[in-house]
């Protein structure tokens, strides 16, 4: 008869791991982009509920512009942090 064992110890070992300071800094650096993408997704979901109208189109357009601006800012910040500057 074979015994069924659990992987509780293996799962528990990974549960106590916390993010490092570098990972937390990366999350903080990317959070404006993440929030802008969530806003875009919210606008797209709201627009799916009913026929397309100008207000929804404007809301989605503005949300896309915020995502693009957040991506630009993130790219500029990470490029400035790299040694050697821009090529």
C-alpha positions in Angstrom: 0.0 0.0 0.0 1.4 3.4 -1.0 1.0 6.3 1.3 -0.2 9.6 -0.1 2.0 12.4 1.2 1.4 16.1 1.0 3.8 18.8 -0.2 2.9 21.0 2.7 6.5 21.5 3.7 7.5 22.5 0.2 4.6 24.9 -0.1 5.2 26.4 3.4 8.9 26.9 2.6 8.0 29.3 -0.3 5.2 31.0 1.7 7.6 32.7 4.1 9.7 34.2 1.3 9.3 38.0 1.1 10.3 40.2 -1.8 13.7 41.7 -1.7 14.3 45.5 -1.5 15.3 45.4 -5.2 12.0 43.7 -6.1 10.0 46.2 -4.1 11.8 49.1 -5.8 11.0 47.6 -9.2 7.4 47.3 -8.3 7.3 50.9 -7.0 9.0 52.1 -10.2 6.5 50.3 -12.4 3.4 51.1 -10.3 2.3 54.2 -12.4 2.3 52.1 -15.5 0.4 49.3 -13.8 -2.2 51.7 -12.5 -2.6 53.3 -16.0 -3.1 49.9 -17.6 -5.7 49.0 -15.0 -7.6 52.3 -15.8 -7.5 51.4 -19.5 -8.8 48.0 -18.8 -11.6 49.5 -16.6 -12.6 51.9 -19.4 -12.6 49.1 -22.0 -14.8 46.9 -19.7 -17.3 49.8 -19.1 -17.5 50.3 -22.9 -18.4 46.7 -23.5 -21.6 46.9 -21.4 -23.5 49.1 -24.0 -23.4 50.4 -27.5 -20.3 52.5 -28.3 -20.7 56.2 -27.7 -18.5 59.3 -27.7 -18.0 59.4 -23.9 -16.6 55.9 -23.8 -14.4 56.5 -26.8 -13.0 59.6 -25.1 -12.5 57.7 -21.9 -10.6 54.9 -23.6 -8.5 57.4 -25.7 -7.5 59.3 -22.5 -6.6 56.0 -20.7 -4.5 54.9 -23.7 -2.7 58.3 -23.6 -2.0 57.8 -19.9 -0.6 54.3 -20.5 1.7 55.7 -23.3 2.9 58.5 -21.0 3.6 56.1 -18.2 5.5 53.8 -20.5 7.5 56.8 -21.8 8.3 57.9 -18.3 9.3 54.4 -17.1 11.5 54.0 -20.2 13.2 57.3 -19.6 13.8 56.6 -15.9 15.3 53.2 -16.6 17.4 54.5 -19.4 18.7 57.3 -17.2 19.6 54.7 -14.5 21.7 52.6 -16.9 25.5 53.3 -16.9 27.0 54.8 -20.0 23.9 56.9 -21.0 22.0 56.6 -24.2 23.7 55.2 -27.3 
